[in-house]
Amino acid sequence: MKKVLGALLLGATIVSAFIAYSMYTNHSAKQTAAIEQKQAEKKTEKKTEKKKKPVLKVEELTYQLKDSRTGQVMKEFKPVHYKDKDIYDQEIKQLASELAKGIDTPMQNIKMDANGSLTGGSKQIILKEAELVKNLQNLNTKQLDVKVPIYETAPNVTAASAQGIADVSLASYSTRFRPSDTSRNRNVQLSAEAINNVVLGPGDSFSYNQTVGERTAERGYQPAPEIINKQLVMGIGGGICQTSSTLFNAIDGAGLQVTARSHHSKHVGYVPAGRDATVSWGGPDFKFTNNKDYPVIIKAYANVNTGVLTVDVRTSQRSI
């Protein structure tokens, strides 16, 4: 009996010990799992923190406006009003206009000298304002360089293409002036000399103000009557509009493309109504483009003895 009781007691002890061990083991496992879960959560939090970056906004960044030809920085620009479309559009249009004023250069046309050689000429440089405005309207936070679109166009004339360029007349136009009006006639003569022998290749543009230049006493221009606000007043260079108007009728007859022309505020007598082209320094200009696929030359003659001004647009025989 004692042996049986002893065996039962031993078994109970073993079972109790096993149960106690099992409970301990389960508790430890749960603790370990809890610790591991917390460690995993901390690692996840750290990774999330690393991934989080500040949100960039266009209006908080500084952009570099770069010359499309050279890549050089022309200006730094901060679009602080980017979210306000009306204000921002006005701001960037003003910016484009200001930059263009310092860049835009009209083409200086090539001329032909008395020996038939081509002289002078310089390229046209234009900042495309509308294109720059579009670039500034489409800013993003990844690209901080903004292209400033600047284009250069050289006169499209070579010695070979100008060979025999004065052989054939495409159109000619003449106007008359009084030989006795010496001051006015001198202005007509000087402006005719300025446009004489200008050569325009295909696509080349012409500006009367740019070609003739500023009309000043230092350059030989005389006081003479000119039309301003429907009134005849004395001004340095009066009479040069007869040259621009005669030129207009000649190039129009030749079929060249007029790109800028203004009328006088009062009828002038040297051309029919509506066939004039008024000009003034810093004001209206007369401009046209050679839309032919061959070069042309402008010939201008002011005969102060007979009082006749003639402008002739010519080209080579092989071109037509």
C-alpha positions in Angstrom: 0.0 0.0 0.0 2.8 2.4 0.9 4.4 1.6 -2.4 1.2 2.4 -4.3 0.7 5.7 -2.5 4.4 6.6 -3.2 4.0 5.8 -6.9 0.8 7.9 -7.0 2.5 10.8 -5.2 5.5 10.7 -7.6 3.2 10.7 -10.6 1.3 13.6 -9.3 4.5 15.5 -8.7 5.7 14.8 -12.2 2.4 15.9 -13.8 2.4 19.1 -11.7 6.0 19.8 -12.7 5.1 19.2 -16.4 2.1 21.5 -16.2 4.1 24.2 -14.5 6.9 23.9 -17.1 4.3 24.1 -19.9 2.8 27.2 -18.5 6.2 28.8 -18.1 7.2 27.9 -21.6 4.0 29.3 -23.1 4.4 32.5 -21.1 8.0 32.9 -22.2 7.0 32.3 -25.9 4.3 34.9 -25.7 6.8 37.4 -24.2 9.3 36.6 -26.8 6.7 37.0 -29.6 5.6 40.3 -28.1 9.1 41.6 -27.9 9.8 40.5 -31.5 6.6 42.2 -32.7 7.5 45.4 -30.9 11.0 45.3 -32.5 9.4 44.7 -35.9 7.0 47.6 -35.4 9.9 49.9 -34.5 11.8 48.9 -37.6 8.8 49.6 -39.7 8.3 53.0 -38.1 11.9 53.9 -38.8 11.6 52.9 -42.4 8.4 55.0 -42.7 10.2 57.9 -41.2 13.0 57.6 -43.7 10.6 57.5 -46.6 8.7 60.6 -45.5 10.1 63.7 -47.3 8.9 67.2 -47.1 6.5 68.1 -49.9 8.1 70.5 -52.4 6.1 73.4 -53.8 6.9 75.2 -57.0 6.3 78.6 -55.5 8.9 77.9 -52.8 11.7 77.0 -55.2 14.2 79.1 -57.1 14.6 78.4 -60.9 17.5 79.3 -63.2 16.6 80.9 -66.5 19.2 79.7 -69.0 20.1 80.9 -72.5 19.1 78.2 -74.9 22.2 78.9 -77.0 24.9 78.7 -74.4 23.3 77.3 -71.2 24.4 80.3 -69.2 22.2 81.5 -66.4 20.5 84.8 -67.4 18.4 85.2 -64.3 17.2 83.5 -61.1 13.4 83.4 -60.7 11.2 82.6 -57.7 7.6 82.0 -58.8 6.0 83.2 -55.6 2.6 83.9 -57.3 2.5 80.5 -59.1 -0.9 79.5 -57.5 -2.6 82.8 -58.5 -2.9 82.3 -62.3 -3.9 85.9 -63.3 -1.1 87.6 -61.2 1.4 85.0 -62.2 0.7 85.2 -66.0 1.0 89.0 -65.8 4.3 88.7 -63.9 5.9 86.2 -66.4 4.7 88.1 -69.4 6.4 91.2 -68.0 9.5 89.2 -67.3 9.7 87.9 -70.8 9.2 91.4 -72.3 12.0 92.8 -70.1 14.4 90.0 -71.1 13.5 90.4 -74.8 14.4 94.1 -74.7 17.9 93.3 -73.8 18.2 90.5 -76.4 16.2 91.3 -79.5 18.3 92.7 -82.3 17.0 93.3 -85.8 18.7 91.9 -88.8 21.2 94.2 -90.5 20.8 93.6 -94.1 23.7 92.9 -96.5 24.5 95.5 -99.1 26.2 95.4 -102.5 29.0 97.8 -103.1 30.0 99.6 -106.3 32.2 96.6 -107.2 29.4 94.1 -106.9 30.8 92.7 -103.6 28.6 91.9 -100.6 29.3 93.9 -97.5 28.0 94.3 -93.9 25.1 92.4 -92.6 24.5 90.9 -89.1 22.1 88.3 -87.7 18.7 88.8 -86.2 18.4 87.7 -82.6 14.9 87.1 -81.2 13.8 85.9 -77.7 10.5 84.1 -78.3 8.4 85.6 -75.5 5.4 83.4 -75.9 7.5 80.3 -75.7 9.3 81.5 -72.6 5.9 82.3 -71.0 4.7 78.8 -71.7 7.9 77.3 -70.2 7.3 79.3 -67.0 3.6 78.3 -66.9 4.7 74.6 -66.8 7.2 74.6 -64.0 7.7 71.5 -61.8 9.6 70.5 -58.7 12.0 68.1 -60.5 13.5 70.4 -63.1 14.8 73.8 -61.9 16.4 74.8 -65.2 14.2 76.8 -67.5 15.1 77.3 -71.2 15.0 80.9 -72.4 14.3 80.3 -76.2 16.6 82.6 -78.2 16.9 82.2 -81.9 19.5 83.7 -84.3 19.0 84.2 -88.1 21.8 85.3 -90.3 21.2 87.1 -93.7 20.5 84.4 -96.3 22.7 85.7 -99.0 25.9 84.4 -100.6 28.1 85.8 -103.3 27.0 82.9 -105.6 23.3 83.4 -105.0 23.7 87.2 -105.6 25.4 86.7 -108.9 23.7 88.9 -111.6 21.1 90.0 -109.0 20.5 93.4 -110.7 19.7 92.0 -114.1 15.9 92.0 -114.1 13.3 94.4 -112.6 10.5 92.7 -110.7 8.7 96.0 -110.0 9.5 99.7 -110.1 7.7 102.7 -108.6 8.4 106.5 -108.9 7.1 109.6 -107.0 7.7 113.3 -107.6 8.9 116.1 -105.3 9.6 119.8 -105.8 13.3 120.4 -106.7 13.1 123.8 -105.1 12.5 122.3 -101.6 16.1 121.7 -100.9 15.9 120.8 -97.2 13.2 118.2 -97.8 14.9 116.9 -100.9 18.1 116.3 -98.9 16.2 114.1 -96.5 14.6 112.2 -99.4 18.1 111.8 -100.9 19.7 110.6 -97.7 17.0 108.0 -97.0 17.1 106.8 -100.6 20.9 106.2 -100.3 20.3 104.3 -97.1 18.1 101.7 -98.7 19.9 101.6 -102.1 21.7 98.3 -102.9 20.2 96.4 -99.9 20.2 92.7 -100.7 17.5 90.4 -99.2 17.9 86.6 -99.4 15.0 84.2 -99.2 13.3 84.8 -95.8 15.3 87.9 -94.9 13.4 90.7 -93.2 13.7 94.4 -93.7 13.1 97.3 -91.3 13.0 100.8 -92.7 13.9 102.4 -89.4 16.7 100.0 -88.8 18.1 100.5 -92.3 17.8 104.3 -92.5 18.7 104.9 -88.9 17.9 107.8 -86.6 17.2 111.0 -88.4 19.4 113.6 -86.8 21.1 116.9 -87.8 24.5 115.2 -87.0 23.7 112.7 -89.8 22.8 115.4 -92.3 19.0 115.4 -92.0 17.3 118.8 -92.4 14.3 120.4 -90.8 11.3 120.0 -93.1 7.5 119.7 -92.9 6.1 116.4 -91.6 2.6 115.2 -90.7 1.9 114.7 -87.0 -1.6 114.3 -85.7 -3.1 115.6 -89.0 -1.0 118.8 -88.8 2.0 119.8 -90.8 4.9 120.7 -88.5 8.6 121.2 -88.9 10.8 118.3 -87.9 14.2 116.9 -88.5 14.0 114.4 -91.4 10.7 115.6 -92.9 10.2 113.9 -96.3 11.6 110.4 -95.5 8.1 109.1 -95.5 8.0 109.7 -99.3 10.9 107.3 -99.5 9.2 104.6 -97.4 6.0 105.0 -99.3 7.7 104.7 -102.7 9.5 101.7 -101.4 6.2 100.1 -100.2 4.6 100.5 -103.6 7.7 99.0 -105.3 8.0 95.9 -103.1 4.2 95.4 -103.1 4.3 95.4 -106.9 7.1 92.8 -106.7 5.0 90.6 -104.5 7.1 90.7 -101.4 5.4 90.3 -98.0 4.6 93.4 -96.0 4.7 92.7 -92.3 4.3 96.2 -90.8 2.8 99.4 -92.3 0.9 102.4 -91.0 -0.9 105.2 -92.7 -0.4 109.0 -92.3 -3.1 110.8 -90.3 -3.6 113.0 -93.3 -3.5 112.4 -97.0 -0.2 112.8 -98.7 0.0 114.0 -102.3 2.9 111.9 -103.7 1.0 108.5 -103.7 -2.7 107.6 -104.1 -4.8 107.4 -100.9 -4.1 104.3 -98.9 -0.8 103.7 -100.6 1.5 105.4 -98.1 3.7 104.1 -95.4 4.4 106.5 -92.5 7.5 106.0 -90.3 9.1 107.7 -87.3 12.0 106.9 -85.1 10.8 105.1 -82.1 7.3 104.9 -83.6 5.7 103.4 -86.7 8.0 101.3 -88.9 7.7 99.9 -92.4 8.8 96.3 -92.6 8.6 93.5 -95.1 10.1 90.1 -95.8 11.5 88.5 -99.0 9.1 85.6 -99.4 10.6 84.6 -102.7 13.0 81.6 -103.0 15.6 83.8 -104.6 17.4 87.0 -103.5 16.4 90.5 -104.5 18.2 93.8 -104.5 16.6 97.2 -103.8 17.7 100.1 -106.1 16.7 103.6 -105.0 17.5 106.9 -106.9 16.5 110.4 -105.8 17.2 112.9 -108.6 17.1 116.3 -106.9 17.4 118.1 -110.3 14.3 116.5 -111.9 12.4 115.9 -108.6 11.9 112.2 -109.2 12.4 109.4 -106.6 12.4 105.8 -108.0 12.6 102.5 -106.2 13.3 99.4 -108.2 13.2 95.8 -107.0 15.5 93.6 -109.1 16.8 90.0 -109.2 18.9 87.8 -111.5 17.6 86.5 -114.8 18.1 82.9 -113.7 15.8 83.4 -110.7 12.6 84.0 -112.5 
